[in-house]
């Protein structure tokens, strides 16, 4: 995994699996870990990486309920997991989905884990809303469309937007079975003012991107969802497969 500092109080860990992003936010003696890396060695190393960097872990956050974003409890088994009310409802309505998704990934990639995933206490957070982080606040904004649930996290003091599965430099917009093209477009519009103010945007998959690049990605993604023309640089076989799936789900 790769570790990068975007701000003295923001670290980004990028997993080898799907370039999944995990973000550590610090506010004095408090801190949150948003989303998660995927492989066991990455999760095992995460507590030591954050401790060495002086990042406390007061709790975990997940931008949405997809299995590859809720693995933080494997690294911090005693920490509570916070997520949008929509994500909490999804986890409650389909118990065991993250575990099944993780098991399918592990079987496909021959991954062995020391312990099964247990989500433990899940705290439903009101979104839109605010979350205290030391003497500062994080802003939580609705981010549905990729799935039926989700939130983006805006850290105004650091100028960092944690976008969830939006604004990826490596992946086109992906509509899951519960996703919606209209909701995805609405989320992009909702995120636009924060992208314009951001120094950095952290997508759910792919390396962090500077604000200007994220603004260009936002426009490309909106054009794609409106006319189904793949953006330059995201036209490989994997993205064409996602495109075909998107078109079928948008009918």
VEXDREN-2710 file (C-alpha; in Angstrom, 1 decimal):
% VEXDREN-2710
k/r/px/py/pz
1/UNK/0.0/0.0/0.0
2/UNK/1.0/3.6/-0.5
3/UNK/0.9/6.3/2.1
4/UNK/0.7/10.1/1.3
5/UNK/0.3/13.2/3.4
6/UNK/-2.1/15.8/1.9
7/UNK/-2.0/18.0/5.0
8/UNK/-0.3/17.8/8.4
9/UNK/-3.6/16.3/9.7
10/UNK/-4.6/14.2/6.6
11/UNK/-3.0/10.9/5.6
12/UNK/-4.2/8.8/2.6
13/UNK/-3.5/5.1/2.4
14/UNK/-4.0/3.5/-1.1
15/UNK/-4.7/-0.2/-1.2
16/UNK/-3.3/-2.6/-3.8
17/UNK/-6.8/-3.8/-4.3
18/UNK/-8.8/-1.6/-6.7
19/UNK/-6.6/1.4/-5.6
20/UNK/-9.1/1.7/-2.7
21/UNK/-8.5/4.8/-0.6
22/UNK/-8.4/5.0/3.2
23/UNK/-8.1/8.5/4.9
24/UNK/-6.9/9.3/8.4
25/UNK/-8.1/12.7/9.7
26/UNK/-6.6/14.3/12.9
27/UNK/-7.9/17.0/15.1
28/UNK/-5.8/17.4/18.2
29/UNK/-6.1/14.3/20.2
30/UNK/-9.0/12.9/18.2
31/UNK/-9.0/11.2/14.8
32/UNK/-11.1/9.3/12.3
33/UNK/-10.2/6.6/9.8
34/UNK/-12.5/6.9/6.7
35/UNK/-13.0/3.8/4.6
36/UNK/-10.3/1.1/4.6
37/UNK/-7.6/-0.7/2.7
38/UNK/-8.4/-4.3/1.7
39/UNK/-5.6/-6.8/2.0
40/UNK/-4.8/-8.4/5.4
41/UNK/-1.2/-7.1/5.5
42/UNK/-2.4/-3.6/4.8
43/UNK/-5.0/-3.7/7.6
44/UNK/-2.4/-5.2/9.9
45/UNK/0.0/-2.4/9.2
46/UNK/-2.5/0.4/9.4
47/UNK/-2.5/0.9/13.2
48/UNK/1.3/1.0/13.3
49/UNK/1.5/3.5/10.4
50/UNK/-1.0/5.8/12.1
51/UNK/0.7/5.5/15.5
52/UNK/4.1/6.3/14.1
53/UNK/2.6/9.4/12.3
54/UNK/0.9/10.5/15.5
55/UNK/-2.6/10.0/14.3
56/UNK/-5.1/8.9/17.0
57/UNK/-8.1/6.8/16.1
58/UNK/-11.3/7.8/17.9
59/UNK/-13.6/6.0/15.5
60/UNK/-14.2/4.8/12.0
61/UNK/-16.3/6.3/9.1
62/UNK/-17.5/4.7/5.9
63/UNK/-18.5/6.7/2.9
64/UNK/-20.9/3.9/1.9
65/UNK/-21.8/0.3/2.8
66/UNK/-19.9/-1.5/0.0
67/UNK/-17.8/-4.2/1.5
68/UNK/-14.4/-2.8/0.4
69/UNK/-15.1/0.4/2.4
70/UNK/-16.1/-1.1/5.7
71/UNK/-13.1/-3.2/6.7
72/UNK/-11.7/-0.8/9.2
73/UNK/-12.9/-2.9/12.1
74/UNK/-10.4/-5.6/11.0
75/UNK/-7.6/-3.1/11.8
76/UNK/-9.4/-1.5/14.8
77/UNK/-11.7/-4.1/16.3
78/UNK/-12.7/-1.9/19.3
79/UNK/-13.7/1.1/17.3
80/UNK/-17.3/2.1/16.4
81/UNK/-18.2/2.5/12.8
82/UNK/-20.1/5.7/11.7
83/UNK/-21.9/6.1/8.4
84/UNK/-24.8/7.9/6.9
85/UNK/-28.3/6.9/8.0
86/UNK/-28.8/5.5/4.5
87/UNK/-25.8/3.3/4.8
88/UNK/-26.8/2.1/8.3
89/UNK/-30.2/1.2/6.9
90/UNK/-28.6/-0.7/4.1
91/UNK/-26.4/-2.7/6.5
92/UNK/-29.4/-3.4/8.7
93/UNK/-31.7/-4.3/5.8
94/UNK/-29.1/-6.7/4.2
95/UNK/-27.1/-8.1/7.1
96/UNK/-24.2/-10.2/6.0
97/UNK/-23.8/-8.5/2.6
98/UNK/-20.3/-7.0/3.4
99/UNK/-19.1/-10.4/4.8
100/UNK/-20.3/-12.2/1.6
101/UNK/-18.7/-9.6/-0.6
102/UNK/-15.4/-9.9/1.3
103/UNK/-15.6/-13.7/1.2
104/UNK/-16.1/-13.7/-2.6
105/UNK/-13.1/-11.4/-3.1
106/UNK/-10.9/-13.6/-0.8
107/UNK/-11.9/-16.8/-2.6
108/UNK/-11.2/-15.3/-6.0
109/UNK/-7.8/-13.9/-5.0
110/UNK/-6.8/-16.7/-2.6
111/UNK/-6.7/-14.5/0.4
112/UNK/-6.6/-15.9/3.9
113/UNK/-7.6/-13.8/7.0
114/UNK/-7.1/-14.4/10.6
115/UNK/-10.6/-13.4/11.6
116/UNK/-14.0/-12.9/10.0
117/UNK/-15.4/-9.3/9.5
118/UNK/-17.6/-8.2/12.4
119/UNK/-19.0/-4.7/12.0
120/UNK/-19.9/-4.3/15.6
121/UNK/-21.5/-1.1/16.7
122/UNK/-22.7/0.9/13.7
123/UNK/-23.6/4.5/14.4
124/UNK/-26.1/6.2/12.0
125/UNK/-25.0/9.8/11.3
126/UNK/-27.5/12.5/10.2
127/UNK/-26.5/13.5/6.6
128/UNK/-26.3/16.4/5.8
129/UNK/-24.7/17.2/9.1
130/UNK/-21.6/18.0/11.0
131/UNK/-19.2/15.8/13.0
132/UNK/-16.8/17.2/15.6
133/UNK/-13.1/16.5/15.2
134/UNK/-11.2/18.1/18.0
135/UNK/-11.8/21.8/17.9
136/UNK/-13.0/21.6/14.3
137/UNK/-15.8/20.1/12.4
138/UNK/-16.2/17.8/9.4
139/UNK/-19.1/18.4/7.0
140/UNK/-21.1/15.3/5.9
141/UNK/-23.0/15.5/2.5
142/UNK/-25.3/13.0/0.8
143/UNK/-23.6/11.0/-1.9
144/UNK/-25.9/8.5/-3.5
145/UNK/-26.1/7.4/-7.1
146/UNK/-23.2/5.0/-7.2
147/UNK/-25.3/3.1/-4.7
148/UNK/-28.5/3.9/-2.9
149/UNK/-26.6/5.2/0.1
150/UNK/-23.5/7.2/1.0
151/UNK/-21.9/10.4/2.1
152/UNK/-18.9/12.6/1.2
153/UNK/-16.8/14.1/3.9
154/UNK/-15.5/17.7/3.6
155/UNK/-12.7/18.7/5.9
156/UNK/-12.7/22.5/5.5
157/UNK/-9.7/23.3/7.6
158/UNK/-7.5/21.0/5.5
159/UNK/-9.3/21.7/2.2
160/UNK/-9.8/18.0/1.5
161/UNK/-12.9/16.4/0.1
162/UNK/-13.3/12.6/0.7
163/UNK/-15.7/11.8/-2.2
164/UNK/-16.4/8.1/-1.8
165/UNK/-16.9/6.3/-5.1
166/UNK/-17.0/9.6/-7.2
167/UNK/-14.4/11.6/-9.1
168/UNK/-12.0/8.8/-9.7
169/UNK/-9.1/9.3/-12.1
170/UNK/-9.0/5.6/-13.0
171/UNK/-12.7/4.6/-13.0
172/UNK/-15.7/5.9/-14.8
173/UNK/-18.9/6.5/-12.9
174/UNK/-20.2/3.1/-11.8
175/UNK/-23.9/2.4/-11.2
176/UNK/-24.4/-0.5/-8.9
177/UNK/-27.7/-2.5/-8.9
178/UNK/-29.1/0.0/-6.4
179/UNK/-27.6/3.0/-8.1
180/UNK/-29.2/5.8/-10.2
181/UNK/-27.9/7.9/-13.0
182/UNK/-30.1/10.9/-11.9
183/UNK/-28.9/10.5/-8.3
184/UNK/-25.3/10.3/-9.5
185/UNK/-25.6/13.5/-11.5
186/UNK/-27.3/15.2/-8.5
187/UNK/-24.4/14.1/-6.2
188/UNK/-21.8/15.5/-8.7
189/UNK/-23.7/18.9/-8.7
190/UNK/-23.8/18.8/-4.9
191/UNK/-20.1/18.2/-4.7
192/UNK/-19.2/20.8/-7.2
193/UNK/-18.8/23.8/-4.8
194/UNK/-16.5/21.7/-2.5
195/UNK/-14.4/20.5/-5.4
196/UNK/-14.0/24.1/-6.5
197/UNK/-12.7/25.0/-3.0
198/UNK/-10.7/21.8/-2.4
199/UNK/-6.9/21.6/-2.4
200/UNK/-7.3/17.8/-2.7
201/UNK/-10.1/15.4/-3.5
202/UNK/-9.7/11.8/-2.4
203/UNK/-11.8/9.4/-4.6
204/UNK/-12.8/6.0/-3.4
205/UNK/-10.6/4.4/-6.0
206/UNK/-7.4/6.0/-7.4
207/UNK/-4.8/8.4/-6.1
208/UNK/-5.8/11.7/-4.6
209/UNK/-6.2/14.5/-7.2
210/UNK/-5.7/18.2/-6.9
211/UNK/-8.8/20.4/-6.9
212/UNK/-8.3/21.6/-10.5
213/UNK/-8.0/18.0/-11.8
214/UNK/-11.0/16.9/-9.8
215/UNK/-13.1/19.8/-11.3
216/UNK/-12.1/18.5/-14.8
217/UNK/-13.0/14.9/-13.8
218/UNK/-16.4/16.2/-12.5
219/UNK/-17.2/17.7/-15.9
220/UNK/-16.0/14.6/-17.7
221/UNK/-18.2/12.4/-15.5
222/UNK/-21.2/14.5/-16.0
223/UNK/-20.7/14.4/-19.8
224/UNK/-20.3/10.6/-19.7
225/UNK/-23.6/10.1/-17.7
226/UNK/-25.4/12.4/-20.1
227/UNK/-24.2/11.0/-23.4
228/UNK/-22.4/7.7/-22.6
229/UNK/-19.2/8.7/-24.3
230/UNK/-16.2/7.3/-22.4
231/UNK/-13.7/10.0/-21.2
232/UNK/-10.2/10.0/-22.6
233/UNK/-7.8/8.0/-20.3
234/UNK/-10.6/5.8/-19.0
235/UNK/-11.4/3.6/-22.0
236/UNK/-9.7/0.3/-21.2
237/UNK/-11.4/-3.0/-21.2
238/UNK/-12.5/-2.8/-17.6
239/UNK/-14.1/0.6/-18.1
240/UNK/-15.9/-0.6/-21.2
241/UNK/-17.4/-3.4/-19.2
242/UNK/-18.5/-1.0/-16.5
243/UNK/-20.0/1.2/-19.3
244/UNK/-22.0/-1.7/-20.7
245/UNK/-23.4/-2.5/-17.3
246/UNK/-24.2/1.1/-16.7
247/UNK/-26.2/1.4/-19.9
248/UNK/-28.2/-1.7/-19.1
249/UNK/-29.1/-0.4/-15.6
250/UNK/-30.0/3.0/-16.9
251/UNK/-32.6/1.6/-19.3
END
